[in-house]
Amino acid sequence: TQFTATLLNVDGKRVAQGRDFTSTGQLKDANAVVLLDEAAAGELANRLRDKNSAFAVSSVERKPYRRSPYPPFRTTTLQQEASRKLGFSAKYAMSVAQRLYENGYITYMRTDSITLSQTAIDAARNQARELYGAEYVPDAPRTYANKVKNAQEAHEAIRPAGDRFRTPQEVQRLGLQGDELRLYDLIWKRTVACQMKDATGESVSVRVEGIPGDVRTGASLADGVIRSTEFSASGKIIHFYGFLKAYVESHDDQAADRDDQERRLPSLAERQALSALRVDPSAHSTKPPARYTEASLVKELEDREIGRPSTYASIIGTILDRGHVFKKGTA
């Protein structure tokens, strides 16, 4: 079985990463880390490709993995997820939600609250039990406390309307279609998932020691030449998907792993010998912070307490209409 490991330490010192540099590209603490430039990385890769090089597992660490469900939607989280998952602008998401509310499909969509009424909790638990089985529903209902400062909790969280939730298939038969159906489906999934069990599994962290061939054969090496390396690899296995069966939240960072994404490592034991199939030096350059998307801008407005949830869509709409900013893709 093959797996990929990344260089972590050389001769006991950590390899420098983006966070070790100042904004002008200088190392913050040259004594704490090792900087591998292109020439040094290429030379080390060549030495590790030597047929006399040896690789072995130096440590295997296993930890239990647990992920709890996300709270039900409030105005800002609905705008963010509608932007990430459906490509809606904040303004358009609110207008679609307004139509769903007016036609009796969802509860009021301008709210700071993540609290559900007892009726909604019972409806979500019953639906999760019907669709996924009793083993996916915890013994006690889940309650969520608000972390938002100055939250005005006049309304409950955004959820499907009624004391029994209608599935997306049911509302589609009633004539709901297009973007309204897509947004209803998102709200329905998130509400049902919030009353389901945690996802559980195991995360594994492996360290691999690599000794270059010239070191093992006792060749005379100059001072400062790297004599030992350590690589790392991590994996995640989900044993019980729990709420992830119903709903997985999206990230603004496209490179981030999804919560339901597994990375399987082979079964490894300490001191187990490994063979390197490829040793590639790869360049890494630091990138400036990504430009705002509507989702990340809504999150920033909330974190900085600018405006209120009901005004975020109009704030973004105004700065776009006046030409202060323009959109390119989602940025």
C-alpha beads as a LAMMPS data file, in Angstrom:
LAMMPS data file: protein, C-alpha beads

331 atoms
330 bonds

1 atom types
1 bond types

-500.0 500.0 xlo xhi
-500.0 500.0 ylo yhi
-500.0 500.0 zlo zhi

Masses

1 110.0

Atoms # bond

1 1 1 0.000 0.000 0.000
2 1 1 1.254 3.459 -0.874
3 1 1 0.889 6.669 1.127
4 1 1 2.397 10.142 0.926
5 1 1 4.531 11.625 3.714
6 1 1 5.900 15.184 3.945
7 1 1 9.321 16.244 5.207
8 1 1 8.980 17.575 8.751
9 1 1 12.417 17.637 10.450
10 1 1 16.052 17.416 9.379
11 1 1 18.670 16.499 11.997
12 1 1 16.084 17.140 14.720
13 1 1 15.196 20.654 13.515
14 1 1 11.831 21.574 12.008
15 1 1 11.743 22.561 8.330
16 1 1 10.630 26.207 7.930
17 1 1 7.035 26.818 6.825
18 1 1 5.090 29.925 5.805
19 1 1 4.309 30.928 9.388
20 1 1 8.061 31.118 10.202
21 1 1 8.595 34.144 7.917
22 1 1 7.893 37.833 8.457
23 1 1 5.843 39.862 5.953
24 1 1 9.129 40.852 4.245
25 1 1 10.224 37.236 3.760
26 1 1 12.795 37.067 6.574
27 1 1 12.973 34.101 8.961
28 1 1 11.653 35.065 12.386
29 1 1 14.012 32.701 14.266
30 1 1 16.777 31.193 12.149
31 1 1 17.993 29.045 15.082
32 1 1 14.663 27.277 15.596
33 1 1 14.097 26.040 12.035
34 1 1 15.979 24.848 8.954
35 1 1 15.465 26.638 5.642
36 1 1 15.764 24.309 2.649
37 1 1 16.266 26.208 -0.590
38 1 1 15.869 24.605 -4.029
39 1 1 19.487 23.428 -4.253
40 1 1 19.510 21.919 -0.729
41 1 1 16.133 20.210 -1.235
42 1 1 17.250 18.752 -4.588
43 1 1 20.516 17.478 -3.110
44 1 1 18.732 15.884 -0.138
45 1 1 16.186 14.216 -2.445
46 1 1 19.022 12.736 -4.538
47 1 1 20.733 11.384 -1.427
48 1 1 17.482 9.815 -0.175
49 1 1 16.918 8.166 -3.582
50 1 1 20.176 6.222 -3.095
51 1 1 19.542 2.459 -2.997
52 1 1 21.316 2.276 0.387
53 1 1 18.912 4.767 2.004
54 1 1 16.638 3.329 4.696
55 1 1 13.146 4.347 5.774
56 1 1 11.331 3.072 8.850
57 1 1 8.313 4.015 10.938
58 1 1 9.552 5.896 14.023
59 1 1 6.166 6.406 15.742
60 1 1 2.467 5.734 15.288
61 1 1 -0.043 7.770 17.289
62 1 1 -3.749 6.953 17.287
63 1 1 -6.435 9.222 18.746
64 1 1 -10.208 8.966 18.786
65 1 1 -11.918 11.321 16.312
66 1 1 -15.263 12.940 17.112
67 1 1 -17.241 15.614 15.258
68 1 1 -20.448 17.139 16.591
69 1 1 -23.267 18.434 14.367
70 1 1 -23.407 22.066 13.319
71 1 1 -26.132 24.200 14.936
72 1 1 -29.246 25.029 12.902
73 1 1 -29.128 28.019 10.570
74 1 1 -29.403 31.651 11.577
75 1 1 -29.318 34.506 9.065
76 1 1 -25.525 34.762 8.682
77 1 1 -24.767 31.033 8.522
78 1 1 -27.570 30.560 5.971
79 1 1 -26.100 33.330 3.799
80 1 1 -22.622 31.777 4.056
81 1 1 -23.686 28.229 3.210
82 1 1 -26.023 29.363 0.413
83 1 1 -23.025 31.225 -1.052
84 1 1 -20.625 28.289 -0.717
85 1 1 -22.937 25.443 -1.670
86 1 1 -25.443 27.054 -4.052
87 1 1 -23.480 30.047 -5.379
88 1 1 -26.122 32.544 -4.148
89 1 1 -25.242 36.126 -3.251
90 1 1 -26.280 37.185 0.276
91 1 1 -28.992 39.400 -1.222
92 1 1 -30.368 36.645 -3.465
93 1 1 -30.294 34.063 -0.651
94 1 1 -32.416 36.395 1.493
95 1 1 -34.924 37.040 -1.291
96 1 1 -35.334 33.287 -1.918
97 1 1 -35.678 32.703 1.853
98 1 1 -38.273 35.516 1.993
99 1 1 -40.389 33.725 -0.618
100 1 1 -40.086 30.415 1.257
101 1 1 -41.178 32.150 4.471
102 1 1 -44.110 33.961 2.850
103 1 1 -45.369 30.689 1.348
104 1 1 -45.164 28.861 4.673
105 1 1 -42.198 26.577 3.952
106 1 1 -39.732 27.889 6.575
107 1 1 -39.739 29.957 9.775
108 1 1 -38.668 33.640 9.814
109 1 1 -35.292 34.049 8.082
110 1 1 -33.975 37.141 9.937
111 1 1 -32.763 35.767 13.255
112 1 1 -29.686 35.651 15.472
113 1 1 -30.921 32.572 17.305
114 1 1 -29.752 28.964 17.002
115 1 1 -32.394 27.761 19.476
116 1 1 -35.143 25.438 18.254
117 1 1 -38.615 25.125 19.796
118 1 1 -39.517 21.782 21.394
119 1 1 -41.883 21.177 18.445
120 1 1 -39.004 21.567 15.963
121 1 1 -36.653 19.374 18.024
122 1 1 -39.250 16.588 18.117
123 1 1 -39.913 16.935 14.380
124 1 1 -36.184 16.795 13.516
125 1 1 -35.573 13.776 15.788
126 1 1 -38.574 11.912 14.344
127 1 1 -37.471 12.605 10.777
128 1 1 -33.879 11.513 11.464
129 1 1 -35.217 8.319 13.053
130 1 1 -37.495 7.598 10.081
131 1 1 -34.830 8.270 7.429
132 1 1 -31.617 6.997 9.012
133 1 1 -32.676 4.691 11.859
134 1 1 -32.876 4.962 15.663
135 1 1 -29.099 4.375 16.015
136 1 1 -28.476 7.813 14.432
137 1 1 -30.548 9.730 16.996
138 1 1 -29.117 10.477 20.486
139 1 1 -31.100 9.534 23.610
140 1 1 -31.459 13.176 24.705
141 1 1 -32.351 16.103 22.390
142 1 1 -29.507 18.468 21.464
143 1 1 -29.716 22.097 22.557
144 1 1 -27.532 24.896 21.215
145 1 1 -26.386 28.035 23.036
146 1 1 -25.712 31.235 21.131
147 1 1 -22.119 32.504 20.916
148 1 1 -23.070 35.702 19.070
149 1 1 -22.593 38.915 21.074
150 1 1 -25.656 41.182 21.324
151 1 1 -27.843 38.439 19.801
152 1 1 -31.482 39.462 19.541
153 1 1 -33.281 36.142 19.943
154 1 1 -36.838 37.181 19.160
155 1 1 -37.248 34.284 16.715
156 1 1 -36.040 30.685 16.735
157 1 1 -33.447 29.352 14.285
158 1 1 -34.310 29.048 10.571
159 1 1 -35.985 25.673 10.029
160 1 1 -38.719 24.007 7.957
161 1 1 -42.149 25.215 9.095
162 1 1 -44.702 23.104 10.935
163 1 1 -44.740 20.493 13.679
164 1 1 -43.837 17.814 11.154
165 1 1 -41.153 18.622 8.582
166 1 1 -41.966 18.077 4.925
167 1 1 -39.109 16.396 3.041
168 1 1 -37.736 18.068 -0.120
169 1 1 -39.514 15.364 -2.174
170 1 1 -42.850 16.264 -0.546
171 1 1 -42.515 20.019 -1.155
172 1 1 -41.415 19.324 -4.732
173 1 1 -44.676 17.444 -5.293
174 1 1 -46.466 20.528 -3.894
175 1 1 -44.888 22.607 -6.678
176 1 1 -41.709 23.990 -5.085
177 1 1 -38.897 24.054 -7.631
178 1 1 -35.693 25.752 -8.772
179 1 1 -33.645 27.801 -6.309
180 1 1 -36.433 27.799 -3.717
181 1 1 -36.330 23.986 -3.616
182 1 1 -32.504 24.001 -3.393
183 1 1 -32.525 26.430 -0.457
184 1 1 -35.331 24.535 1.297
185 1 1 -33.329 21.299 0.869
186 1 1 -30.289 22.991 2.495
187 1 1 -32.320 24.248 5.486
188 1 1 -34.108 20.902 5.891
189 1 1 -30.853 18.878 5.868
190 1 1 -29.127 21.176 8.361
191 1 1 -32.117 21.098 10.753
192 1 1 -32.418 17.301 10.712
193 1 1 -28.626 16.859 11.071
194 1 1 -28.499 19.121 14.170
195 1 1 -30.470 16.487 16.138
196 1 1 -28.356 13.489 15.076
197 1 1 -25.440 11.705 16.764
198 1 1 -21.763 12.722 16.558
199 1 1 -19.557 11.314 13.829
200 1 1 -16.820 9.149 15.382
201 1 1 -13.686 7.479 14.145
202 1 1 -9.936 7.449 14.546
203 1 1 -7.179 9.834 13.521
204 1 1 -3.684 8.435 12.977
205 1 1 -0.382 10.324 12.909
206 1 1 2.716 8.541 11.596
207 1 1 6.365 9.647 11.678
208 1 1 8.851 8.057 9.249
209 1 1 12.621 8.278 9.690
210 1 1 14.767 8.422 6.563
211 1 1 18.553 7.946 6.614
212 1 1 20.410 8.863 3.388
213 1 1 22.434 6.062 1.785
214 1 1 25.810 7.839 2.148
215 1 1 25.266 8.119 5.933
216 1 1 24.461 4.408 6.237
217 1 1 27.507 3.354 4.204
218 1 1 29.795 5.471 6.409
219 1 1 30.923 7.895 3.716
220 1 1 32.841 10.939 5.003
221 1 1 30.472 13.899 4.958
222 1 1 31.232 17.608 5.297
223 1 1 29.958 19.606 8.260
224 1 1 26.425 20.862 7.880
225 1 1 25.348 17.987 5.605
226 1 1 21.985 16.512 6.639
227 1 1 22.355 13.102 8.276
228 1 1 18.784 12.187 9.260
229 1 1 15.294 13.195 8.170
230 1 1 11.814 12.723 9.557
231 1 1 8.626 12.675 7.494
232 1 1 5.027 12.826 8.698
233 1 1 1.717 11.506 7.400
234 1 1 -1.752 11.728 8.899
235 1 1 -4.932 9.797 8.283
236 1 1 -8.555 9.748 9.373
237 1 1 -11.016 6.874 9.371
238 1 1 -14.702 7.397 10.156
239 1 1 -16.294 4.398 11.869
240 1 1 -19.735 5.952 12.399
241 1 1 -20.910 8.785 10.161
242 1 1 -23.687 10.033 12.443
243 1 1 -24.987 13.461 11.336
244 1 1 -22.595 13.476 8.325
245 1 1 -25.076 11.103 6.647
246 1 1 -27.446 14.076 6.407
247 1 1 -25.262 17.186 6.061
248 1 1 -21.641 18.300 5.584
249 1 1 -20.677 21.968 5.981
250 1 1 -18.589 23.641 3.265
251 1 1 -15.398 25.681 3.786
252 1 1 -14.228 28.970 2.282
253 1 1 -10.790 27.342 1.929
254 1 1 -11.128 24.982 -1.040
255 1 1 -7.991 23.079 0.023
256 1 1 -9.447 22.193 3.443
257 1 1 -10.594 18.609 3.969
258 1 1 -14.337 18.033 4.194
259 1 1 -15.538 16.649 7.525
260 1 1 -16.662 13.415 5.867
261 1 1 -13.422 12.929 3.913
262 1 1 -11.309 9.955 4.931
263 1 1 -7.540 9.630 4.465
264 1 1 -6.677 5.993 4.963
265 1 1 -3.162 4.973 5.973
266 1 1 -2.007 1.351 5.830
267 1 1 -1.684 -0.532 9.112
268 1 1 1.805 0.412 10.337
269 1 1 3.894 -0.611 13.353
270 1 1 6.874 1.126 14.997
271 1 1 10.267 0.248 13.482
272 1 1 8.538 -1.253 10.427
273 1 1 10.781 -0.888 7.371
274 1 1 9.386 1.014 4.379
275 1 1 10.635 1.562 0.846
276 1 1 10.492 4.951 -0.863
277 1 1 8.835 4.741 -4.278
278 1 1 9.496 8.406 -5.066
279 1 1 11.287 11.281 -3.355
280 1 1 10.242 14.597 -4.878
281 1 1 11.494 18.046 -3.855
282 1 1 8.515 20.421 -4.134
283 1 1 8.553 24.206 -3.968
284 1 1 6.271 25.972 -1.511
285 1 1 5.560 29.679 -1.734
286 1 1 3.489 31.616 0.762
287 1 1 0.291 33.157 -0.548
288 1 1 -1.399 36.383 0.546
289 1 1 -4.790 35.998 2.283
290 1 1 -7.520 35.053 -0.182
291 1 1 -9.848 37.809 -1.371
292 1 1 -13.215 37.928 0.348
293 1 1 -16.126 35.963 -1.036
294 1 1 -19.633 36.973 0.027
295 1 1 -19.576 34.082 2.516
296 1 1 -16.288 35.110 4.161
297 1 1 -17.284 38.813 4.078
298 1 1 -20.542 38.067 5.925
299 1 1 -18.532 36.113 8.523
300 1 1 -16.091 39.041 8.917
301 1 1 -18.911 41.597 9.292
302 1 1 -20.377 39.460 12.062
303 1 1 -17.004 38.902 13.808
304 1 1 -16.320 42.660 13.799
305 1 1 -19.888 43.483 14.842
306 1 1 -20.484 45.716 11.807
307 1 1 -24.195 46.092 11.083
308 1 1 -26.754 43.435 12.009
309 1 1 -27.569 40.116 10.313
310 1 1 -30.575 41.662 8.591
311 1 1 -28.354 44.372 7.020
312 1 1 -25.429 42.271 5.683
313 1 1 -27.067 41.587 2.306
314 1 1 -27.890 45.285 1.778
315 1 1 -24.362 46.379 2.915
316 1 1 -22.752 44.066 0.335
317 1 1 -25.336 45.062 -2.294
318 1 1 -24.624 48.776 -1.725
319 1 1 -20.823 48.549 -2.048
320 1 1 -21.284 46.518 -5.257
321 1 1 -23.896 48.908 -6.729
322 1 1 -21.732 51.966 -6.015
323 1 1 -18.727 50.366 -7.702
324 1 1 -16.474 50.378 -4.613
325 1 1 -15.775 46.710 -5.376
326 1 1 -16.606 44.328 -8.221
327 1 1 -17.039 40.560 -8.293
328 1 1 -14.783 38.194 -10.221
329 1 1 -16.091 34.654 -9.908
330 1 1 -17.017 34.364 -6.236
331 1 1 -14.265 36.792 -5.131

Bonds

1 1 1 2
2 1 2 3
3 1 3 4
4 1 4 5
5 1 5 6
6 1 6 7
7 1 7 8
8 1 8 9
9 1 9 10
10 1 10 11
11 1 11 12
12 1 12 13
13 1 13 14
14 1 14 15
15 1 15 16
16 1 16 17
17 1 17 18
18 1 18 19
19 1 19 20
20 1 20 21
21 1 21 22
22 1 22 23
23 1 23 24
24 1 24 25
25 1 25 26
26 1 26 27
27 1 27 28
28 1 28 29
29 1 29 30
30 1 30 31
31 1 31 32
32 1 32 33
33 1 33 34
34 1 34 35
35 1 35 36
36 1 36 37
37 1 37 38
38 1 38 39
39 1 39 40
40 1 40 41
41 1 41 42
42 1 42 43
43 1 43 44
44 1 44 45
45 1 45 46
46 1 46 47
47 1 47 48
48 1 48 49
49 1 49 50
50 1 50 51
51 1 51 52
52 1 52 53
53 1 53 54
54 1 54 55
55 1 55 56
56 1 56 57
57 1 57 58
58 1 58 59
59 1 59 60
60 1 60 61
61 1 61 62
62 1 62 63
63 1 63 64
64 1 64 65
65 1 65 66
66 1 66 67
67 1 67 68
68 1 68 69
69 1 69 70
70 1 70 71
71 1 71 72
72 1 72 73
73 1 73 74
74 1 74 75
75 1 75 76
76 1 76 77
77 1 77 78
78 1 78 79
79 1 79 80
80 1 80 81
81 1 81 82
82 1 82 83
83 1 83 84
84 1 84 85
85 1 85 86
86 1 86 87
87 1 87 88
88 1 88 89
89 1 89 90
90 1 90 91
91 1 91 92
92 1 92 93
93 1 93 94
94 1 94 95
95 1 95 96
96 1 96 97
97 1 97 98
98 1 98 99
99 1 99 100
100 1 100 101
101 1 101 102
102 1 102 103
103 1 103 104
104 1 104 105
105 1 105 106
106 1 106 107
107 1 107 108
108 1 108 109
109 1 109 110
110 1 110 111
111 1 111 112
112 1 112 113
113 1 113 114
114 1 114 115
115 1 115 116
116 1 116 117
117 1 117 118
118 1 118 119
119 1 119 120
120 1 120 121
121 1 121 122
122 1 122 123
123 1 123 124
124 1 124 125
125 1 125 126
126 1 126 127
127 1 127 128
128 1 128 129
129 1 129 130
130 1 130 131
131 1 131 132
132 1 132 133
133 1 133 134
134 1 134 135
135 1 135 136
136 1 136 137
137 1 137 138
138 1 138 139
139 1 139 140
140 1 140 141
141 1 141 142
142 1 142 143
143 1 143 144
144 1 144 145
145 1 145 146
146 1 146 147
147 1 147 148
148 1 148 149
149 1 149 150
150 1 150 151
151 1 151 152
152 1 152 153
153 1 153 154
154 1 154 155
155 1 155 156
156 1 156 157
157 1 157 158
158 1 158 159
159 1 159 160
160 1 160 161
161 1 161 162
162 1 162 163
163 1 163 164
164 1 164 165
165 1 165 166
166 1 166 167
167 1 167 168
168 1 168 169
169 1 169 170
170 1 170 171
171 1 171 172
172 1 172 173
173 1 173 174
174 1 174 175
175 1 175 176
176 1 176 177
177 1 177 178
178 1 178 179
179 1 179 180
180 1 180 181
181 1 181 182
182 1 182 183
183 1 183 184
184 1 184 185
185 1 185 186
186 1 186 187
187 1 187 188
188 1 188 189
189 1 189 190
190 1 190 191
191 1 191 192
192 1 192 193
193 1 193 194
194 1 194 195
195 1 195 196
196 1 196 197
197 1 197 198
198 1 198 199
199 1 199 200
200 1 200 201
201 1 201 202
202 1 202 203
203 1 203 204
204 1 204 205
205 1 205 206
206 1 206 207
207 1 207 208
208 1 208 209
209 1 209 210
210 1 210 211
211 1 211 212
212 1 212 213
213 1 213 214
214 1 214 215
215 1 215 216
216 1 216 217
217 1 217 218
218 1 218 219
219 1 219 220
220 1 220 221
221 1 221 222
222 1 222 223
223 1 223 224
224 1 224 225
225 1 225 226
226 1 226 227
227 1 227 228
228 1 228 229
229 1 229 230
230 1 230 231
231 1 231 232
232 1 232 233
233 1 233 234
234 1 234 235
235 1 235 236
236 1 236 237
237 1 237 238
238 1 238 239
239 1 239 240
240 1 240 241
241 1 241 242
242 1 242 243
243 1 243 244
244 1 244 245
245 1 245 246
246 1 246 247
247 1 247 248
248 1 248 249
249 1 249 250
250 1 250 251
251 1 251 252
252 1 252 253
253 1 253 254
254 1 254 255
255 1 255 256
256 1 256 257
257 1 257 258
258 1 258 259
259 1 259 260
260 1 260 261
261 1 261 262
262 1 262 263
263 1 263 264
264 1 264 265
265 1 265 266
266 1 266 267
267 1 267 268
268 1 268 269
269 1 269 270
270 1 270 271
271 1 271 272
272 1 272 273
273 1 273 274
274 1 274 275
275 1 275 276
276 1 276 277
277 1 277 278
278 1 278 279
279 1 279 280
280 1 280 281
281 1 281 282
282 1 282 283
283 1 283 284
284 1 284 285
285 1 285 286
286 1 286 287
287 1 287 288
288 1 288 289
289 1 289 290
290 1 290 291
291 1 291 292
292 1 292 293
293 1 293 294
294 1 294 295
295 1 295 296
296 1 296 297
297 1 297 298
298 1 298 299
299 1 299 300
300 1 300 301
301 1 301 302
302 1 302 303
303 1 303 304
304 1 304 305
305 1 305 306
306 1 306 307
307 1 307 308
308 1 308 309
309 1 309 310
310 1 310 311
311 1 311 312
312 1 312 313
313 1 313 314
314 1 314 315
315 1 315 316
316 1 316 317
317 1 317 318
318 1 318 319
319 1 319 320
320 1 320 321
321 1 321 322
322 1 322 323
323 1 323 324
324 1 324 325
325 1 325 326
326 1 326 327
327 1 327 328
328 1 328 329
329 1 329 330
330 1 330 331
